[in-house]
Amino acid sequence: MSNSGMNMRGKIVVSEDRNFQGGSYECMSDCWDMSSHLNRCHSCRVESSCFMVYDQPDHMGNQYFMRRGEYSDYMSMMGMRDCVRSRRMIPVHRGQFRMRIYERENFGGQMHELMDNVMDHYRMSNCVSCHVMDGHWLMFDQAQDRGGMMYMRPGGYRSFREMGVSGVRFRSMRRIMDSGYYMVTLRFK
């Protein structure tokens, strides 16, 4: 995928305490382990782009999507138990969006291709692998974009189970646009 149509600049400022108090750390890229910068972080301000934040180092654990805005107490707002331990910047994508979802591992079984003008419903019992050709997406384990989420950037994902997501059935998806995210709901029966 070419970088034309992508803006690689983003900015997030995380603060140790609620309401942007205490020490803070400003970053314009990914961070694999924030413990070397801050002991804790209870609030943040996303000044540009969007970010995924994780409750474990190395972009592992529970994921939370943050678009431009202020989060004065996101620990209680999102139900996070302790602290953000790592984060990933989501580049702004201005081109088309395309993803293929599959009902079996290794891109097997029934396949549906999702694009800009996506249909609402698919009759697919499961989604356990996918290939993101264009754009950045969020996948949710509950309908109407609720529950646990997983960030999908361009690339092939042969098995969600191998990624540490076993037993999860993705029920809805969203395209991440420059102003946050744009809802595309898919309901698997």
C-alpha positions as CSV (number, residue, x, y, z in Angstrom):
1,M,0.0,0.0,0.0
2,S,1.4,3.4,-0.9
3,N,1.6,6.2,1.6
4,S,-0.1,8.6,-0.7
5,G,-3.3,9.6,0.9
6,M,-2.0,8.9,4.4
7,N,-0.9,11.5,6.9
8,M,1.6,9.9,9.3
9,R,1.5,12.7,11.9
10,G,-0.4,12.4,15.1
11,K,-0.1,13.8,18.6
12,I,-1.2,12.5,22.0
13,V,-0.4,13.9,25.4
14,V,-0.9,11.6,28.4
15,S,-1.1,12.8,32.0
16,E,-0.5,10.8,35.2
17,D,-3.6,12.1,37.0
18,R,-7.2,12.9,36.2
19,N,-8.0,16.3,34.6
20,F,-4.6,16.5,33.0
21,Q,-2.8,16.9,36.3
22,G,0.6,15.5,37.4
23,G,3.4,14.6,35.0
24,S,2.7,14.3,31.3
25,Y,4.3,12.8,28.3
26,E,3.8,14.0,24.7
27,C,4.2,11.6,21.8
28,M,3.8,11.7,18.0
29,S,4.3,8.0,17.3
30,D,3.8,4.5,18.6
31,C,5.0,3.5,22.1
32,W,5.5,-0.1,23.0
33,D,6.0,0.4,26.7
34,M,5.1,3.6,28.5
35,S,6.4,2.6,31.9
36,S,9.7,4.3,31.2
37,H,7.9,7.6,30.7
38,L,5.1,7.6,33.3
39,N,4.2,5.3,36.2
40,R,0.5,5.8,35.6
41,C,-1.8,7.7,33.3
42,H,-5.4,8.6,34.0
43,S,-6.1,11.3,31.4
44,C,-5.0,12.2,27.9
45,R,-5.6,14.7,25.1
46,V,-5.5,13.5,21.5
47,E,-4.5,16.6,19.5
48,S,-4.4,15.0,16.0
49,S,-5.0,11.7,14.3
50,C,-6.4,8.8,16.2
51,F,-4.8,6.3,18.6
52,M,-5.4,2.8,20.0
53,V,-4.3,2.5,23.6
54,Y,-3.6,-0.8,25.3
55,D,-3.6,-1.9,29.0
56,Q,-0.5,-4.1,28.4
57,P,2.9,-3.4,26.9
58,D,3.7,-4.4,23.3
59,H,0.2,-3.4,22.0
60,M,-1.4,-6.4,23.9
61,G,-4.4,-6.7,26.1
62,N,-7.6,-4.7,26.0
63,Q,-7.7,-2.1,23.3
64,Y,-9.4,1.3,23.3
65,F,-9.9,3.6,20.4
66,M,-9.3,7.3,21.0
67,R,-10.0,10.0,18.4
68,R,-9.3,13.7,18.6
69,G,-10.5,15.1,21.9
70,E,-9.9,15.3,25.6
71,Y,-10.3,12.4,28.0
72,S,-10.1,13.9,31.5
73,D,-10.7,10.5,33.3
74,Y,-10.6,7.8,30.7
75,M,-9.8,5.1,33.3
76,S,-13.4,5.2,34.7
77,M,-14.9,6.2,31.4
78,M,-13.6,3.1,29.6
79,G,-13.4,0.7,32.5
80,M,-9.7,0.3,32.4
81,R,-8.3,-1.4,35.4
82,D,-4.9,0.3,36.0
83,C,-3.1,2.1,33.3
84,V,-2.4,2.6,29.6
85,R,0.8,0.6,29.0
86,S,1.3,1.1,25.2
87,R,-0.3,3.0,22.3
88,R,-0.3,2.9,18.5
89,M,-1.0,5.8,16.2
90,I,-3.6,5.2,13.5
91,P,-2.5,7.0,10.3
92,V,-5.2,9.1,8.6
93,H,-6.3,7.3,5.5
94,R,-8.0,9.3,2.7
95,G,-8.3,6.7,0.0
96,Q,-10.8,3.9,-0.5
97,F,-11.5,1.2,2.1
98,R,-11.4,-2.5,1.3
99,M,-11.3,-5.6,3.5
100,R,-12.1,-9.3,2.9
101,I,-13.5,-11.3,5.8
102,Y,-13.5,-15.1,5.9
103,E,-15.5,-17.6,8.0
104,R,-12.4,-19.9,8.4
105,E,-8.8,-19.6,9.2
106,N,-6.2,-19.2,6.4
107,F,-8.7,-17.2,4.3
108,G,-11.0,-20.2,3.9
109,G,-14.7,-20.7,3.6
110,Q,-17.2,-18.1,2.7
111,M,-15.7,-14.7,1.9
112,H,-17.2,-11.2,1.8
113,E,-15.5,-8.1,0.5
114,L,-16.2,-4.8,2.3
115,M,-15.7,-1.4,0.7
116,D,-16.8,2.2,1.0
117,N,-20.4,1.5,0.3
118,V,-21.0,-1.6,2.4
119,M,-24.2,-3.6,2.7
120,D,-25.7,-3.9,6.1
121,H,-26.1,-7.6,6.5
122,Y,-24.1,-10.8,5.6
123,R,-25.2,-14.3,6.3
124,M,-22.0,-15.5,7.8
125,S,-21.8,-17.5,11.0
126,N,-18.3,-16.6,11.9
127,C,-15.4,-14.3,10.9
128,V,-12.0,-15.8,12.0
129,S,-9.6,-14.4,9.4
130,C,-9.4,-11.3,7.1
131,H,-7.3,-9.4,4.7
132,V,-7.2,-5.6,4.9
133,M,-6.3,-4.3,1.5
134,D,-7.0,-0.6,2.1
135,G,-7.7,1.6,5.1
136,H,-7.8,1.0,8.8
137,W,-10.7,-0.8,10.6
138,L,-12.1,-1.7,14.0
139,M,-13.7,-5.0,14.6
140,F,-16.1,-5.6,17.6
141,D,-17.2,-8.7,19.3
142,Q,-20.8,-7.4,19.7
143,A,-23.3,-6.0,17.2
144,Q,-23.7,-2.2,16.8
145,D,-20.0,-1.7,17.5
146,R,-19.9,-2.6,21.1
147,G,-17.9,-4.8,23.3
148,G,-14.2,-5.8,22.9
149,M,-12.5,-4.3,19.8
150,M,-9.5,-5.1,17.7
151,Y,-7.6,-2.7,15.4
152,M,-6.9,-4.0,12.0
153,R,-4.4,-2.2,9.8
154,P,-3.5,-3.2,6.2
155,G,-2.2,-6.8,6.0
156,G,-3.3,-10.4,6.1
157,Y,-4.7,-11.9,9.3
158,R,-4.7,-15.7,8.8
159,S,-6.1,-16.6,12.3
160,F,-7.5,-14.4,15.0
161,R,-6.9,-17.3,17.4
162,E,-3.1,-17.1,16.7
163,M,-3.3,-13.4,17.5
164,G,-4.5,-14.3,21.0
165,V,-8.2,-13.7,20.2
166,S,-9.6,-17.2,20.7
167,G,-13.3,-17.8,21.1
168,V,-14.2,-14.3,19.9
169,R,-16.7,-13.9,17.2
170,F,-16.6,-10.5,15.5
171,R,-20.1,-9.2,15.0
172,S,-19.5,-5.6,13.6
173,M,-16.9,-3.4,12.0
174,R,-16.0,0.2,11.5
175,R,-13.8,2.1,9.1
176,I,-11.5,4.6,10.7
177,M,-11.8,7.9,8.9
178,D,-9.8,11.1,9.5
179,S,-12.5,12.6,11.8
180,G,-12.6,9.5,13.9
181,Y,-14.5,6.5,12.7
182,Y,-17.3,5.9,10.3
183,M,-19.7,3.2,11.3
184,V,-20.2,0.2,9.1
185,T,-22.2,-2.4,10.9
186,L,-22.2,-6.0,9.9
187,R,-24.4,-8.5,11.8
188,F,-23.3,-12.1,11.7
189,K,-26.1,-14.6,12.3
